């Protein structure tokens, strides 16, 4: 598998949050699923509403490439604390990934195991708080962890 996350953002903290996912997930996924003949590219975009960019899922059978392009509103995300952005972006990320893998079946890829592995690896993402403390597991939680860094 060739799994990658890209970001295209006009602001908020989405680029920093995408970096957390990139640093924690890309190598682990590519290593564990190296025998799966599939490329997955996930784009995380935080753009002004005026761009009118919509999120989409696209699969190219010829290239065996699954594209998941997620766009969130700059105006909405700028009003959120970083911990809120992480929570909402995580929910959207998993929702689109789950939908894409439901819609397209791939040999050698167990969707449930794949998503569970992503969630488990994300539990180990170190988040440095303003106090200097390192906190783990702020991705893919069921609710916002208000004890986390509230940096805007």
C-alpha positions, 0 to 999 in steps of 0.5 A, a space after each residue: 500500500 502507498 498511503 499518504 496524507 496531504 494538506 492544503 490549508 489557508 489557515 486555522 491549525 489544520 496543517 499542524 493537525 495533518 502533520 500529527 497524522 502524517 508523522 504517526 500514520 503514514 509509515 506504520 500503514 505503509 509498512 503493515 499493509 505493504 502487500 496490499 496493492 492499493 494507493 490511498 491519498 487523503 487530502 485535508 483542506 481548510 479553505 474559505 467558503 468562497 472557494 466552494 470546494 466540496 469534499 469527495 471520494 474517487 477511485 481510479 480502477 486503472 491506477 488502483 488509487 483511492 482519493 479521499 479529499 476532505 474540505 472543511 470551512 476556514 471560517 468555522 475552524 478559525 473559531 475553534 480551539 485546536 482541540 476542537 479542530 482535532 476532534 472534528 477533523 478526526 471524526 470527518 477523517 474516519 467517516 470518509 475513510 469508512 465510507 470509501 472502504 465500504 464503497 470499494 472493496 480491496 483484496 487483502 484489506 480488512 476494513 475494520 482491522 485497518 480502521 482499528 489499527 489507525 485508531 490504535 496508532 493515533 492513541 500514541 500520537 504525542 501532543 505537546 501542550 503549552 505547559 510543555 507536558 506531553 499528552 497522548 490520545 487526542 485523536 479519534 475520541 468519542 468526545 472532546 478532551 477539554 483537558 487538552 491544549 486549547 491553543 487557538 
